[in-house]
Amino acid sequence: MSRRPPRGEYIETDTGNKVARKANLVGTQNIMLGGKTVIQPEAMIRGDLARSVQPSSSSGGAPASNTAVAIGRYCFLSRGCCLRPPGRLYKGAFTYMALRVGDHVFIGPGSVIQAASIGSHVHIGANVVIGELAIIKEYVKILDGTVVPANMVIPSFSIVAGQPARVIGELPEGGHEAFELRELYKTVGNNPQPAPS
Amino acid sequence: MSSSSSKRHSILPPTSTSGPKPPVQFSSSITIADSTVLTGSNPILISSESVLHPRSRIDSLAGRISIGRRCIIHERATLGSVGTSGRITERGVTLGDYVTVEVGASVEAGDTVVGEGTVVGVGAKIGAGAVIGRNCTITARSVIAAGEVLRDNTVVYSNGMRRVDRRGVAELRKKGQARQIGVLRMMIPSNPGKFQ
């Protein structure tokens, strides 16, 4: 009776995630999207590399979560980027650790992210490499082509560039609105709206 | 609503499998993901316990590819792409044992040799005919020019700087790699039959 609507380039979920049909998501059962997240074509997320060693029960018997990649709201994963959980030797056994990404995180095209955690309101440029188990705090701007070495901790309000990465500046006070990705979210999808000028 | 209607085919689009299958010689203990791409016309040899992640790419058009024991080829890494020279040689790329080729790295073909225990970092490029020694570290996004020769234990970092690794952690690194392979074998569904 009703014809199926034409297949768009993106799958739009109930929670507002826009996932490109040409994105490579491996191990989807271990990937958590917080909602209103855009995943562009050819982006890759390695959810199959889940934690293989559970941390000992010192954490008070919290339910064992198997999430490999957790992404917050209004994140934007550009074309060709790759998110994969970092791996390390933990108590003599090799295990992958979870990769946690906050809200309003922009990841530029061609970037490879192996961080342990990325805070909210982080802008990562194009062709950036984030080494294994790096920790990026809130409000950080990482310029194009940066190589963040493994285990680096980047404090809040930093501007980071270089190969290897160095903190080259500080974000000015009050410039936080520039990190909001709500407008960018509206410009992609199956019926994109033009960006406000 | 039946569960089949919510099935989404988009999650892993099929990889292009155009062209003839290259002749392969696999050890029985390797782990090769279903979406690995093997192309070319020369033989591809993969020794025991090596792991090929999904979407890694091996092209034997410009010469034979041989991968040593306990190597890890990460996703989107490319082995044996025809370099700018376009040279076609008998031995395209030779990886020693315990070599790691990280995400998006590329090793061009043309008598290229990567020595035992070397790590090729994320997005690094090894030019055609380069000879990398043992236990070298090519850090992320470094470029090794065609025909360059690196001595053992060299670290290439910060876009072309060199130093010698004197930590002596090569044996520990190998142990770690063996553990990592043990975990990856459980995680990555292997399908060597597809390529044979």
Contacts between the chains, C-beta under 8 A, distances in Angstrom:
chain1	res1	chain2	res2	distance
A	11	B	8	6.4
A	11	B	10	6.1
A	19	B	10	7.4
A	20	B	10	7.7
A	21	B	10	3.6
A	21	B	13	7.2
A	22	B	10	7.3
A	22	B	13	5.7
A	23	B	10	7.4
A	23	B	11	7.9
A	24	B	11	8.0
A	24	B	12	6.1
A	24	B	13	7.2
A	24	B	54	7.6
A	24	B	55	6.5
A	25	B	11	5.1
A	25	B	12	7.3
A	26	B	12	6.7
A	26	B	54	5.6
A	28	B	11	5.7
A	44	B	55	7.1
A	44	B	75	6.5
A	44	B	76	7.2
A	46	B	75	6.9
A	48	B	187	5.5
A	48	B	188	6.9
A	49	B	187	6.2
A	50	B	187	7.3
A	52	B	183	5.1
A	52	B	186	7.0
A	52	B	187	7.4
A	82	B	75	6.9
A	82	B	76	6.8
A	82	B	103	5.7
A	82	B	104	7.1
A	84	B	75	7.5
A	84	B	103	6.9
A	87	B	180	6.4
A	87	B	183	7.8
A	89	B	176	5.6
A	89	B	179	6.6
A	93	B	179	6.5
A	93	B	183	8.0
A	94	B	176	6.7
A	94	B	179	3.9
A	94	B	180	4.6
A	94	B	182	7.0
A	94	B	183	4.9
A	95	B	183	6.9
A	96	B	183	7.5
A	110	B	104	7.9
A	112	B	103	5.0
A	112	B	104	6.1
A	112	B	122	4.9
A	112	B	123	6.6
A	112	B	140	7.9
A	114	B	122	7.8
A	127	B	123	7.3
A	127	B	141	7.5
A	129	B	121	7.7
A	129	B	122	4.6
A	129	B	123	6.0
A	129	B	140	4.2
A	129	B	141	6.0
A	131	B	140	7.1
A	145	B	141	7.3
A	147	B	139	7.0
A	147	B	140	4.6
A	147	B	141	5.5
A	163	B	140	7.8
A	163	B	141	6.4
A	163	B	158	5.5
A	163	B	159	5.2
A	164	B	139	7.7
A	164	B	157	7.0
A	164	B	158	6.1
